[in-house]
Amino acid sequence: MARVFSGIQPTGEVHLGNYLGAVRRWVASQHTDEAIHCIVDLHAITIPKDPAELRAKTLEVTQVLVAAGLDPEVCTLFAQSQVAEHAELGWIMECTAAVGELRRMTQFKDKSDTAGFVSAALLTYPALQAADILLYDTEKVPVGDDQRQHIELARDLAVRFNRRFGDTFVIPAHAIPPVAARVMDLQAPERKMSKSLDSPQGTVLVLDDPKVIERKFTRAVTDSEAEVRYDPEAKPGVSNLLSILAAATDGDPVALAERYTRYGPLKADAAEAVIELLRPLQARFAELAADPTQTNGILALGADKARKTAGATMARVRDRLGLPAV
Ligand code: TRP
């Protein structure tokens, strides 16, 4: 079993791309990986957040993950801020990182260009991310390419610390997640489905009402030909519908294409497959959302589990650094 760490931002909504691309895989690998799923609320507040919204989103993301099938007894699912060791080791990683290497992070450059208020934490964000990973002796971090630089930095900091103070951290590896399904925007099928873009009609949210899902598929952008063929380069819209239908029904997009001659029925079937796929998730979500105390209990359980490993790592780190034990 490999120890795997994922950090999930409690911002925005979970969409079909997240679900088919990542969440479904996490659920499937629960029993083969030792997975830690951390809702990174301390990372979220590097950009000013409304407290009520942050509170609501943290609960919602937890509920969506559990509704999708993550079993809080099997994996470790918790909120970063509830395990104080993250902030603690984050500080020590700030002492390990150089300002120059933090400034070189492209995500910092991008965010500090657009953020109105550039907090100091926006710069030190990757030091906290390194702490997240290193606290749990993580072997694999399956994240997209946009996070590669941060994972490289976490490795560099772990190696640097180990050289200076003796073997303390497991050196994590960036694992490119296998592409389960590349879900593109329904309105702009040449780009990935994303919650941050200005395309609400192109993004299918996992909590969207079935009627809304149907409408989004009906209006999906295709092309002016009238041929159903799987060809992501030449026919991005139609190919995306085929990919989604395939992912939702465990089918093959090339084989599925042969069943259709018109776009209308393809859109209708893709919509129906997605609605059916999400139906159990939505039902379970409704149950969980009706009783937040249950979700708070789930997070408390996860934080207790996380603290065991995180506390042991911090004890080691304190000892190596010459800080008194607590
Ligand atoms: N920075 C990641 C993102 O924006 C979230 C994250 C925080 C993370 N800590 C992590 C991802 C540790 C992987 C491992 O998506």
py3Dmol code that shows the C-alpha trace and the ligand (Angstrom):
import py3Dmol

protein = """\
ATOM      1  CA  MET A   1       0.000   0.000   0.000  1.00  0.00           C
ATOM      2  CA  ALA A   2       1.387   3.379  -0.966  1.00  0.00           C
ATOM      3  CA  ARG A   3       0.788   6.364   1.254  1.00  0.00           C
ATOM      4  CA  VAL A   4      -0.936   8.931  -0.968  1.00  0.00           C
ATOM      5  CA  PHE A   5      -1.785  12.545  -0.074  1.00  0.00           C
ATOM      6  CA  SER A   6      -4.331  14.770  -1.817  1.00  0.00           C
ATOM      7  CA  GLY A   7      -5.121  18.381  -0.961  1.00  0.00           C
ATOM      8  CA  ILE A   8      -8.538  19.707  -1.918  1.00  0.00           C
ATOM      9  CA  GLN A   9      -9.393  23.409  -1.859  1.00  0.00           C
ATOM     10  CA  PRO A  10     -12.684  24.195  -0.094  1.00  0.00           C
ATOM     11  CA  THR A  11     -13.614  26.710  -2.765  1.00  0.00           C
ATOM     12  CA  GLY A  12     -16.014  26.577  -5.679  1.00  0.00           C
ATOM     13  CA  GLU A  13     -18.113  23.575  -6.525  1.00  0.00           C
ATOM     14  CA  VAL A  14     -17.161  20.048  -7.452  1.00  0.00           C
ATOM     15  CA  HIS A  15     -17.807  19.543 -11.167  1.00  0.00           C
ATOM     16  CA  LEU A  16     -18.041  16.575 -13.481  1.00  0.00           C
ATOM     17  CA  GLY A  17     -14.389  16.917 -14.494  1.00  0.00           C
ATOM     18  CA  ASN A  18     -13.286  16.644 -10.848  1.00  0.00           C
ATOM     19  CA  TYR A  19     -15.614  13.724 -10.322  1.00  0.00           C
ATOM     20  CA  LEU A  20     -14.718  11.658 -13.395  1.00  0.00           C
ATOM     21  CA  GLY A  21     -11.070  12.706 -13.366  1.00  0.00           C
ATOM     22  CA  ALA A  22     -10.157  12.377  -9.690  1.00  0.00           C
ATOM     23  CA  VAL A  23     -12.859  11.716  -7.102  1.00  0.00           C
ATOM     24  CA  ARG A  24     -14.055   8.489  -8.702  1.00  0.00           C
ATOM     25  CA  ARG A  25     -10.490   7.194  -8.793  1.00  0.00           C
ATOM     26  CA  TRP A  26      -9.980   8.030  -5.110  1.00  0.00           C
ATOM     27  CA  VAL A  27     -13.073   6.028  -4.262  1.00  0.00           C
ATOM     28  CA  ALA A  28     -11.904   3.086  -6.363  1.00  0.00           C
ATOM     29  CA  SER A  29      -8.428   2.996  -4.828  1.00  0.00           C
ATOM     30  CA  GLN A  30      -9.471   3.335  -1.182  1.00  0.00           C
ATOM     31  CA  HIS A  31      -8.579  -0.229  -0.395  1.00  0.00           C
ATOM     32  CA  THR A  32      -5.345  -0.397  -2.364  1.00  0.00           C
ATOM     33  CA  ASP A  33      -3.770   2.924  -1.337  1.00  0.00           C
ATOM     34  CA  GLU A  34      -3.405   4.390   2.105  1.00  0.00           C
ATOM     35  CA  ALA A  35      -5.073   7.648   1.199  1.00  0.00           C
ATOM     36  CA  ILE A  36      -5.108  10.937   3.061  1.00  0.00           C
ATOM     37  CA  HIS A  37      -7.592  13.529   1.779  1.00  0.00           C
ATOM     38  CA  CYS A  38      -7.043  16.909   3.311  1.00  0.00           C
ATOM     39  CA  ILE A  39      -9.366  19.856   2.828  1.00  0.00           C
ATOM     40  CA  VAL A  40      -6.825  22.638   2.693  1.00  0.00           C
ATOM     41  CA  ASP A  41      -8.646  25.484   4.407  1.00  0.00           C
ATOM     42  CA  LEU A  42      -5.401  27.127   5.572  1.00  0.00           C
ATOM     43  CA  HIS A  43      -4.322  27.316   1.940  1.00  0.00           C
ATOM     44  CA  ALA A  44      -7.709  28.742   0.981  1.00  0.00           C
ATOM     45  CA  ILE A  45      -7.342  31.744   3.292  1.00  0.00           C
ATOM     46  CA  THR A  46      -4.128  32.904   1.610  1.00  0.00           C
ATOM     47  CA  ILE A  47      -6.670  34.780  -0.506  1.00  0.00           C
ATOM     48  CA  PRO A  48      -9.311  36.652   1.556  1.00  0.00           C
ATOM     49  CA  LYS A  49     -12.391  34.487   2.104  1.00  0.00           C
ATOM     50  CA  ASP A  50     -15.802  35.182   3.550  1.00  0.00           C
ATOM     51  CA  PRO A  51     -16.041  33.173   6.829  1.00  0.00           C
ATOM     52  CA  ALA A  52     -19.607  31.953   6.268  1.00  0.00           C
ATOM     53  CA  GLU A  53     -18.742  30.829   2.784  1.00  0.00           C
ATOM     54  CA  LEU A  54     -15.564  29.065   3.898  1.00  0.00           C
ATOM     55  CA  ARG A  55     -17.478  27.248   6.638  1.00  0.00           C
ATOM     56  CA  ALA A  56     -20.218  26.178   4.241  1.00  0.00           C
ATOM     57  CA  LYS A  57     -17.789  25.079   1.517  1.00  0.00           C
ATOM     58  CA  THR A  58     -15.706  22.995   3.893  1.00  0.00           C
ATOM     59  CA  LEU A  59     -18.819  21.080   4.918  1.00  0.00           C
ATOM     60  CA  GLU A  60     -20.038  20.814   1.338  1.00  0.00           C
ATOM     61  CA  VAL A  61     -16.788  19.437  -0.060  1.00  0.00           C
ATOM     62  CA  THR A  62     -16.652  16.889   2.753  1.00  0.00           C
ATOM     63  CA  GLN A  63     -20.240  15.861   2.069  1.00  0.00           C
ATOM     64  CA  VAL A  64     -19.646  15.534  -1.660  1.00  0.00           C
ATOM     65  CA  LEU A  65     -16.585  13.334  -1.102  1.00  0.00           C
ATOM     66  CA  VAL A  66     -18.424  11.093   1.348  1.00  0.00           C
ATOM     67  CA  ALA A  67     -21.511  11.010  -0.886  1.00  0.00           C
ATOM     68  CA  ALA A  68     -19.262   9.991  -3.777  1.00  0.00           C
ATOM     69  CA  GLY A  69     -18.172   6.987  -1.768  1.00  0.00           C
ATOM     70  CA  LEU A  70     -15.072   7.936   0.212  1.00  0.00           C
ATOM     71  CA  ASP A  71     -15.390   5.978   3.424  1.00  0.00           C
ATOM     72  CA  PRO A  72     -14.134   8.050   6.374  1.00  0.00           C
ATOM     73  CA  GLU A  73     -13.392   4.857   8.269  1.00  0.00           C
ATOM     74  CA  VAL A  74     -11.168   3.543   5.501  1.00  0.00           C
ATOM     75  CA  CYS A  75      -9.327   6.648   4.336  1.00  0.00           C
ATOM     76  CA  THR A  76      -8.333   9.718   6.324  1.00  0.00           C
ATOM     77  CA  LEU A  77     -10.532  12.701   5.482  1.00  0.00           C
ATOM     78  CA  PHE A  78     -10.071  15.905   7.479  1.00  0.00           C
ATOM     79  CA  ALA A  79      -9.695  19.674   7.461  1.00  0.00           C
ATOM     80  CA  GLN A  80      -6.128  20.961   7.488  1.00  0.00           C
ATOM     81  CA  SER A  81      -6.734  23.610  10.178  1.00  0.00           C
ATOM     82  CA  GLN A  82      -7.960  20.983  12.651  1.00  0.00           C
ATOM     83  CA  VAL A  83      -4.535  19.383  12.761  1.00  0.00           C
ATOM     84  CA  ALA A  84      -2.269  22.067  14.194  1.00  0.00           C
ATOM     85  CA  GLU A  85       0.872  20.232  13.047  1.00  0.00           C
ATOM     86  CA  HIS A  86       0.281  21.585   9.524  1.00  0.00           C
ATOM     87  CA  ALA A  87       0.804  25.163  10.644  1.00  0.00           C
ATOM     88  CA  GLU A  88       3.663  24.086  12.877  1.00  0.00           C
ATOM     89  CA  LEU A  89       5.637  22.202  10.252  1.00  0.00           C
ATOM     90  CA  GLY A  90       4.654  24.891   7.739  1.00  0.00           C
ATOM     91  CA  TRP A  91       6.663  27.364   9.810  1.00  0.00           C
ATOM     92  CA  ILE A  92       9.639  25.045   9.898  1.00  0.00           C
ATOM     93  CA  MET A  93       9.441  24.590   6.137  1.00  0.00           C
ATOM     94  CA  GLU A  94       9.469  28.399   5.812  1.00  0.00           C
ATOM     95  CA  CYS A  95      12.726  28.290   7.734  1.00  0.00           C
ATOM     96  CA  THR A  96      13.990  25.655   5.301  1.00  0.00           C
ATOM     97  CA  ALA A  97      12.960  27.382   2.062  1.00  0.00           C
ATOM     98  CA  ALA A  98      14.711  30.382   0.537  1.00  0.00           C
ATOM     99  CA  VAL A  99      12.714  33.469  -0.452  1.00  0.00           C
ATOM    100  CA  GLY A 100      14.234  33.201  -3.933  1.00  0.00           C
ATOM    101  CA  GLU A 101      12.845  29.747  -4.582  1.00  0.00           C
ATOM    102  CA  LEU A 102       9.392  30.750  -3.330  1.00  0.00           C
ATOM    103  CA  ARG A 103       9.414  33.790  -5.596  1.00  0.00           C
ATOM    104  CA  ARG A 104      10.161  31.589  -8.584  1.00  0.00           C
ATOM    105  CA  MET A 105       6.923  29.609  -8.198  1.00  0.00           C
ATOM    106  CA  THR A 106       4.774  30.348 -11.225  1.00  0.00           C
ATOM    107  CA  GLN A 107       1.568  30.020  -9.199  1.00  0.00           C
ATOM    108  CA  PHE A 108       2.776  32.782  -6.876  1.00  0.00           C
ATOM    109  CA  LYS A 109       3.613  34.991  -9.831  1.00  0.00           C
ATOM    110  CA  ASP A 110       0.197  34.396 -11.414  1.00  0.00           C
ATOM    111  CA  LYS A 111      -1.788  34.863  -8.220  1.00  0.00           C
ATOM    112  CA  SER A 112       0.147  37.889  -6.992  1.00  0.00           C
ATOM    113  CA  ASP A 113      -0.389  39.548 -10.365  1.00  0.00           C
ATOM    114  CA  THR A 114      -4.159  39.254 -10.083  1.00  0.00           C
ATOM    115  CA  ALA A 115      -4.826  39.346  -6.317  1.00  0.00           C
ATOM    116  CA  GLY A 116      -5.748  42.741  -4.921  1.00  0.00           C
ATOM    117  CA  PHE A 117      -4.132  41.985  -1.578  1.00  0.00           C
ATOM    118  CA  VAL A 118      -0.958  39.901  -1.730  1.00  0.00           C
ATOM    119  CA  SER A 119      -0.609  38.242   1.670  1.00  0.00           C
ATOM    120  CA  ALA A 120       2.779  37.036   2.909  1.00  0.00           C
ATOM    121  CA  ALA A 121       1.199  33.570   2.999  1.00  0.00           C
ATOM    122  CA  LEU A 122       0.611  33.656  -0.732  1.00  0.00           C
ATOM    123  CA  LEU A 123       4.394  33.595  -1.066  1.00  0.00           C
ATOM    124  CA  THR A 124       4.947  30.931   1.602  1.00  0.00           C
ATOM    125  CA  TYR A 125       2.020  28.789   0.406  1.00  0.00           C
ATOM    126  CA  PRO A 126       4.305  26.076  -1.056  1.00  0.00           C
ATOM    127  CA  ALA A 127       6.146  25.728   2.278  1.00  0.00           C
ATOM    128  CA  LEU A 128       2.813  24.861   3.905  1.00  0.00           C
ATOM    129  CA  GLN A 129       2.051  22.506   1.040  1.00  0.00           C
ATOM    130  CA  ALA A 130       5.397  20.777   1.625  1.00  0.00           C
ATOM    131  CA  ALA A 131       4.460  20.417   5.314  1.00  0.00           C
ATOM    132  CA  ASP A 132       1.105  18.845   4.352  1.00  0.00           C
ATOM    133  CA  ILE A 133       2.877  16.204   2.355  1.00  0.00           C
ATOM    134  CA  LEU A 134       5.855  15.558   4.629  1.00  0.00           C
ATOM    135  CA  LEU A 135       3.825  15.181   7.838  1.00  0.00           C
ATOM    136  CA  TYR A 136       2.440  11.848   6.667  1.00  0.00           C
ATOM    137  CA  ASP A 137       5.528  10.144   5.217  1.00  0.00           C
ATOM    138  CA  THR A 138       3.767  10.518   1.886  1.00  0.00           C
ATOM    139  CA  GLU A 139       5.177   8.497  -0.976  1.00  0.00           C
ATOM    140  CA  LYS A 140       2.975   9.689  -3.802  1.00  0.00           C
ATOM    141  CA  VAL A 141       1.222  12.955  -4.554  1.00  0.00           C
ATOM    142  CA  PRO A 142      -1.138  12.543  -7.487  1.00  0.00           C
ATOM    143  CA  VAL A 143      -1.739  16.071  -8.743  1.00  0.00           C
ATOM    144  CA  GLY A 144      -2.014  17.790 -12.077  1.00  0.00           C
ATOM    145  CA  ASP A 145       0.838  19.385 -13.925  1.00  0.00           C
ATOM    146  CA  ASP A 146       0.054  22.828 -12.464  1.00  0.00           C
ATOM    147  CA  GLN A 147       1.268  21.504  -9.091  1.00  0.00           C
ATOM    148  CA  ARG A 148       4.495  19.936 -10.349  1.00  0.00           C
ATOM    149  CA  GLN A 149       6.665  22.848  -9.252  1.00  0.00           C
ATOM    150  CA  HIS A 150       5.224  22.738  -5.730  1.00  0.00           C
ATOM    151  CA  ILE A 151       5.885  19.016  -5.411  1.00  0.00           C
ATOM    152  CA  GLU A 152       9.454  19.489  -6.663  1.00  0.00           C
ATOM    153  CA  LEU A 153       9.931  22.122  -3.978  1.00  0.00           C
ATOM    154  CA  ALA A 154       8.535  19.779  -1.303  1.00  0.00           C
ATOM    155  CA  ARG A 155      11.103  17.200  -2.416  1.00  0.00           C
ATOM    156  CA  ASP A 156      13.934  19.748  -2.353  1.00  0.00           C
ATOM    157  CA  LEU A 157      12.988  20.903   1.138  1.00  0.00           C
ATOM    158  CA  ALA A 158      12.765  17.340   2.433  1.00  0.00           C
ATOM    159  CA  VAL A 159      16.181  16.484   0.998  1.00  0.00           C
ATOM    160  CA  ARG A 160      17.685  19.691   2.398  1.00  0.00           C
ATOM    161  CA  PHE A 161      16.286  19.052   5.873  1.00  0.00           C
ATOM    162  CA  ASN A 162      17.409  15.413   5.870  1.00  0.00           C
ATOM    163  CA  ARG A 163      20.974  16.393   4.836  1.00  0.00           C
ATOM    164  CA  ARG A 164      21.245  18.979   7.513  1.00  0.00           C
ATOM    165  CA  PHE A 165      19.529  17.247  10.418  1.00  0.00           C
ATOM    166  CA  GLY A 166      19.599  13.547   9.555  1.00  0.00           C
ATOM    167  CA  ASP A 167      16.981  11.305   7.993  1.00  0.00           C
ATOM    168  CA  THR A 168      13.597  12.675   8.997  1.00  0.00           C
ATOM    169  CA  PHE A 169      11.298  12.832   5.993  1.00  0.00           C
ATOM    170  CA  VAL A 170      10.250  10.386   3.321  1.00  0.00           C
ATOM    171  CA  ILE A 171      10.956  11.967  -0.076  1.00  0.00           C
ATOM    172  CA  PRO A 172       7.623  12.208  -1.890  1.00  0.00           C
ATOM    173  CA  ALA A 173       7.165  11.602  -5.595  1.00  0.00           C
ATOM    174  CA  HIS A 174       4.901  13.473  -7.981  1.00  0.00           C
ATOM    175  CA  ALA A 175       2.555  10.885  -9.462  1.00  0.00           C
ATOM    176  CA  ILE A 176       0.908  11.967 -12.680  1.00  0.00           C
ATOM    177  CA  PRO A 177      -2.605  10.704 -12.152  1.00  0.00           C
ATOM    178  CA  PRO A 178      -3.719   8.298 -14.874  1.00  0.00           C
ATOM    179  CA  VAL A 179      -6.112  10.183 -17.138  1.00  0.00           C
ATOM    180  CA  ALA A 180      -9.385   8.519 -16.235  1.00  0.00           C
ATOM    181  CA  ALA A 181     -11.325  10.974 -18.319  1.00  0.00           C
ATOM    182  CA  ARG A 182     -10.479  14.361 -19.714  1.00  0.00           C
ATOM    183  CA  VAL A 183     -13.684  16.277 -19.394  1.00  0.00           C
ATOM    184  CA  MET A 184     -13.843  19.442 -21.462  1.00  0.00           C
ATOM    185  CA  ASP A 185     -16.099  22.479 -21.112  1.00  0.00           C
ATOM    186  CA  LEU A 186     -19.450  21.899 -22.825  1.00  0.00           C
ATOM    187  CA  GLN A 187     -19.457  25.440 -24.248  1.00  0.00           C
ATOM    188  CA  ALA A 188     -15.755  25.658 -25.108  1.00  0.00           C
ATOM    189  CA  PRO A 189     -14.678  22.047 -25.700  1.00  0.00           C
ATOM    190  CA  GLU A 190     -11.086  22.969 -26.477  1.00  0.00           C
ATOM    191  CA  ARG A 191     -10.448  23.724 -22.797  1.00  0.00           C
ATOM    192  CA  LYS A 192     -10.798  21.643 -19.643  1.00  0.00           C
ATOM    193  CA  MET A 193     -13.982  21.865 -17.613  1.00  0.00           C
ATOM    194  CA  SER A 194     -13.248  24.231 -14.752  1.00  0.00           C
ATOM    195  CA  LYS A 195     -15.162  25.946 -12.034  1.00  0.00           C
ATOM    196  CA  SER A 196     -13.133  29.111 -12.136  1.00  0.00           C
ATOM    197  CA  LEU A 197     -13.952  30.060 -15.704  1.00  0.00           C
ATOM    198  CA  ASP A 198     -16.754  32.287 -16.801  1.00  0.00           C
ATOM    199  CA  SER A 199     -18.680  29.440 -18.376  1.00  0.00           C
ATOM    200  CA  PRO A 200     -21.422  28.295 -15.999  1.00  0.00           C
ATOM    201  CA  GLN A 201     -23.310  26.672 -18.879  1.00  0.00           C
ATOM    202  CA  GLY A 202     -20.257  24.675 -19.895  1.00  0.00           C
ATOM    203  CA  THR A 203     -19.588  23.272 -16.429  1.00  0.00           C
ATOM    204  CA  VAL A 204     -21.685  20.433 -15.061  1.00  0.00           C
ATOM    205  CA  LEU A 205     -21.687  20.504 -11.267  1.00  0.00           C
ATOM    206  CA  VAL A 206     -22.116  17.211  -9.455  1.00  0.00           C
ATOM    207  CA  LEU A 207     -24.905  18.792  -7.415  1.00  0.00           C
ATOM    208  CA  ASP A 208     -26.734  20.252 -10.427  1.00  0.00           C
ATOM    209  CA  ASP A 209     -30.408  19.383 -10.631  1.00  0.00           C
ATOM    210  CA  PRO A 210     -31.085  16.721 -13.315  1.00  0.00           C
ATOM    211  CA  LYS A 211     -33.077  19.286 -15.319  1.00  0.00           C
ATOM    212  CA  VAL A 212     -30.107  21.630 -15.306  1.00  0.00           C
ATOM    213  CA  ILE A 213     -27.766  18.845 -16.386  1.00  0.00           C
ATOM    214  CA  GLU A 214     -30.098  17.978 -19.228  1.00  0.00           C
ATOM    215  CA  ARG A 215     -30.217  21.592 -20.374  1.00  0.00           C
ATOM    216  CA  LYS A 216     -26.444  21.964 -20.271  1.00  0.00           C
ATOM    217  CA  PHE A 217     -26.005  18.901 -22.470  1.00  0.00           C
ATOM    218  CA  THR A 218     -28.759  19.952 -24.880  1.00  0.00           C
ATOM    219  CA  ARG A 219     -26.950  23.255 -25.402  1.00  0.00           C
ATOM    220  CA  ALA A 220     -23.469  21.764 -25.620  1.00  0.00           C
ATOM    221  CA  VAL A 221     -21.395  23.166 -28.471  1.00  0.00           C
ATOM    222  CA  THR A 222     -20.738  20.660 -31.264  1.00  0.00           C
ATOM    223  CA  ASP A 223     -19.880  21.570 -34.883  1.00  0.00           C
ATOM    224  CA  SER A 224     -21.626  22.203 -38.179  1.00  0.00           C
ATOM    225  CA  GLU A 225     -20.947  18.791 -39.671  1.00  0.00           C
ATOM    226  CA  ALA A 226     -23.423  16.012 -39.118  1.00  0.00           C
ATOM    227  CA  GLU A 227     -21.172  13.107 -38.364  1.00  0.00           C
ATOM    228  CA  VAL A 228     -20.586  11.407 -35.039  1.00  0.00           C
ATOM    229  CA  ARG A 229     -16.938  10.472 -34.866  1.00  0.00           C
ATOM    230  CA  TYR A 230     -14.407  10.348 -32.029  1.00  0.00           C
ATOM    231  CA  ASP A 231     -11.745  12.834 -33.094  1.00  0.00           C
ATOM    232  CA  PRO A 232     -10.780  15.227 -30.292  1.00  0.00           C
ATOM    233  CA  GLU A 233      -8.642  17.397 -32.608  1.00  0.00           C
ATOM    234  CA  ALA A 234     -11.113  17.937 -35.422  1.00  0.00           C
ATOM    235  CA  LYS A 235     -14.333  17.468 -33.450  1.00  0.00           C
ATOM    236  CA  PRO A 236     -13.713  18.538 -29.831  1.00  0.00           C
ATOM    237  CA  GLY A 237     -17.369  19.045 -28.875  1.00  0.00           C
ATOM    238  CA  VAL A 238     -18.694  15.733 -30.189  1.00  0.00           C
ATOM    239  CA  SER A 239     -15.642  13.871 -28.871  1.00  0.00           C
ATOM    240  CA  ASN A 240     -16.163  15.363 -25.427  1.00  0.00           C
ATOM    241  CA  LEU A 241     -19.770  14.138 -25.389  1.00  0.00           C
ATOM    242  CA  LEU A 242     -18.547  10.677 -26.405  1.00  0.00           C
ATOM    243  CA  SER A 243     -15.818  10.739 -23.722  1.00  0.00           C
ATOM    244  CA  ILE A 244     -18.301  11.719 -21.042  1.00  0.00           C
ATOM    245  CA  LEU A 245     -20.801   9.091 -22.143  1.00  0.00           C
ATOM    246  CA  ALA A 246     -17.999   6.504 -22.202  1.00  0.00           C
ATOM    247  CA  ALA A 247     -16.716   7.492 -18.754  1.00  0.00           C
ATOM    248  CA  ALA A 248     -20.215   7.438 -17.294  1.00  0.00           C
ATOM    249  CA  THR A 249     -21.105   4.037 -18.746  1.00  0.00           C
ATOM    250  CA  ASP A 250     -17.682   2.350 -18.692  1.00  0.00           C
ATOM    251  CA  GLY A 251     -17.723   2.282 -22.451  1.00  0.00           C
ATOM    252  CA  ASP A 252     -15.318   3.143 -25.220  1.00  0.00           C
ATOM    253  CA  PRO A 253     -15.765   6.459 -27.048  1.00  0.00           C
ATOM    254  CA  VAL A 254     -14.723   5.086 -30.440  1.00  0.00           C
ATOM    255  CA  ALA A 255     -17.131   2.159 -30.227  1.00  0.00           C
ATOM    256  CA  LEU A 256     -19.920   4.387 -28.906  1.00  0.00           C
ATOM    257  CA  ALA A 257     -19.573   6.741 -31.866  1.00  0.00           C
ATOM    258  CA  GLU A 258     -20.783   4.014 -34.203  1.00  0.00           C
ATOM    259  CA  ARG A 259     -24.146   3.919 -32.485  1.00  0.00           C
ATOM    260  CA  TYR A 260     -25.004   7.485 -33.383  1.00  0.00           C
ATOM    261  CA  THR A 261     -25.689   9.299 -36.606  1.00  0.00           C
ATOM    262  CA  ARG A 262     -27.073  12.513 -35.094  1.00  0.00           C
ATOM    263  CA  TYR A 263     -25.971  14.839 -32.332  1.00  0.00           C
ATOM    264  CA  GLY A 264     -29.344  15.136 -30.565  1.00  0.00           C
ATOM    265  CA  PRO A 265     -29.575  11.528 -29.367  1.00  0.00           C
ATOM    266  CA  LEU A 266     -25.899  11.566 -28.344  1.00  0.00           C
ATOM    267  CA  LYS A 267     -26.488  14.650 -26.182  1.00  0.00           C
ATOM    268  CA  ALA A 268     -29.616  13.113 -24.671  1.00  0.00           C
ATOM    269  CA  ASP A 269     -27.850   9.854 -23.838  1.00  0.00           C
ATOM    270  CA  ALA A 270     -24.803  11.607 -22.380  1.00  0.00           C
ATOM    271  CA  ALA A 271     -27.099  13.716 -20.185  1.00  0.00           C
ATOM    272  CA  GLU A 272     -29.046  10.703 -19.025  1.00  0.00           C
ATOM    273  CA  ALA A 273     -25.907   8.694 -18.279  1.00  0.00           C
ATOM    274  CA  VAL A 274     -24.497  11.542 -16.183  1.00  0.00           C
ATOM    275  CA  ILE A 275     -27.796  12.058 -14.345  1.00  0.00           C
ATOM    276  CA  GLU A 276     -27.930   8.341 -13.512  1.00  0.00           C
ATOM    277  CA  LEU A 277     -24.283   8.264 -12.520  1.00  0.00           C
ATOM    278  CA  LEU A 278     -24.789  11.162 -10.108  1.00  0.00           C
ATOM    279  CA  ARG A 279     -28.168  10.087  -8.753  1.00  0.00           C
ATOM    280  CA  PRO A 280     -26.837   8.040  -5.790  1.00  0.00           C
ATOM    281  CA  LEU A 281     -24.274  10.732  -4.970  1.00  0.00           C
ATOM    282  CA  GLN A 282     -26.955  13.418  -4.942  1.00  0.00           C
ATOM    283  CA  ALA A 283     -29.280  11.338  -2.769  1.00  0.00           C
ATOM    284  CA  ARG A 284     -26.556  10.616  -0.235  1.00  0.00           C
ATOM    285  CA  PHE A 285     -25.487  14.252  -0.303  1.00  0.00           C
ATOM    286  CA  ALA A 286     -29.020  15.375   0.549  1.00  0.00           C
ATOM    287  CA  GLU A 287     -29.007  13.093   3.599  1.00  0.00           C
ATOM    288  CA  LEU A 288     -25.650  14.386   4.787  1.00  0.00           C
ATOM    289  CA  ALA A 289     -26.510  18.025   4.141  1.00  0.00           C
ATOM    290  CA  ALA A 290     -29.634  17.689   6.291  1.00  0.00           C
ATOM    291  CA  ASP A 291     -27.502  17.022   9.368  1.00  0.00           C
ATOM    292  CA  PRO A 292     -24.193  18.923   9.595  1.00  0.00           C
ATOM    293  CA  THR A 293     -23.377  17.384  12.985  1.00  0.00           C
ATOM    294  CA  GLN A 294     -22.721  14.097  11.203  1.00  0.00           C
ATOM    295  CA  THR A 295     -20.252  15.787   8.858  1.00  0.00           C
ATOM    296  CA  ASN A 296     -18.555  17.532  11.756  1.00  0.00           C
ATOM    297  CA  GLY A 297     -18.181  14.111  13.350  1.00  0.00           C
ATOM    298  CA  ILE A 298     -16.611  12.749  10.170  1.00  0.00           C
ATOM    299  CA  LEU A 299     -14.076  15.582  10.127  1.00  0.00           C
ATOM    300  CA  ALA A 300     -13.309  15.126  13.827  1.00  0.00           C
ATOM    301  CA  LEU A 301     -12.663  11.422  13.286  1.00  0.00           C
ATOM    302  CA  GLY A 302     -10.389  12.192  10.339  1.00  0.00           C
ATOM    303  CA  ALA A 303      -8.465  14.823  12.298  1.00  0.00           C
ATOM    304  CA  ASP A 304      -7.906  12.337  15.153  1.00  0.00           C
ATOM    305  CA  LYS A 305      -6.477   9.793  12.734  1.00  0.00           C
ATOM    306  CA  ALA A 306      -4.327  12.392  10.983  1.00  0.00           C
ATOM    307  CA  ARG A 307      -2.944  13.743  14.261  1.00  0.00           C
ATOM    308  CA  LYS A 308      -1.455  10.383  15.181  1.00  0.00           C
ATOM    309  CA  THR A 309       0.935  10.367  12.234  1.00  0.00           C
ATOM    310  CA  ALA A 310       1.396  14.128  12.138  1.00  0.00           C
ATOM    311  CA  GLY A 311       2.207  14.244  15.850  1.00  0.00           C
ATOM    312  CA  ALA A 312       4.819  11.507  15.528  1.00  0.00           C
ATOM    313  CA  THR A 313       6.470  13.347  12.626  1.00  0.00           C
ATOM    314  CA  MET A 314       6.524  16.618  14.552  1.00  0.00           C
ATOM    315  CA  ALA A 315       8.081  14.910  17.577  1.00  0.00           C
ATOM    316  CA  ARG A 316      10.890  13.683  15.293  1.00  0.00           C
ATOM    317  CA  VAL A 317      11.295  17.118  13.721  1.00  0.00           C
ATOM    318  CA  ARG A 318      11.451  18.871  17.098  1.00  0.00           C
ATOM    319  CA  ASP A 319      14.081  16.469  18.306  1.00  0.00           C
ATOM    320  CA  ARG A 320      16.232  16.919  15.187  1.00  0.00           C
ATOM    321  CA  LEU A 321      16.006  20.691  15.375  1.00  0.00           C
ATOM    322  CA  GLY A 322      16.789  20.921  19.096  1.00  0.00           C
ATOM    323  CA  LEU A 323      13.334  22.165  20.049  1.00  0.00           C
ATOM    324  CA  PRO A 324      11.923  20.899  23.335  1.00  0.00           C
ATOM    325  CA  ALA A 325       9.393  18.062  23.243  1.00  0.00           C
ATOM    326  CA  VAL A 326       5.766  18.914  23.970  1.00  0.00           C
TER     327      VAL A 326
END
"""
ligand_1 = """\
15
LIG
N -2.003 23.562 -3.932
C -2.964 22.531 -4.220
C -3.964 23.078 -5.278
O -4.070 24.268 -5.458
C -3.720 22.093 -2.996
C -2.810 21.445 -2.007
C -2.470 21.916 -0.773
C -2.153 20.195 -2.158
N -1.638 21.050 -0.158
C -1.418 19.989 -0.973
C -2.110 19.247 -3.191
C -0.611 18.868 -0.814
C -1.314 18.124 -3.003
C -0.569 17.938 -1.848
O -4.658 22.297 -5.869
"""
view = py3Dmol.view(width=600, height=400)
view.addModel(protein, "pdb")
view.setStyle({"model": 0}, {"cartoon": {"style": "trace"}})
view.addModel(ligand_1, "xyz")
view.setStyle({"model": 1}, {"stick": {}})
view.zoomTo()
view.show()
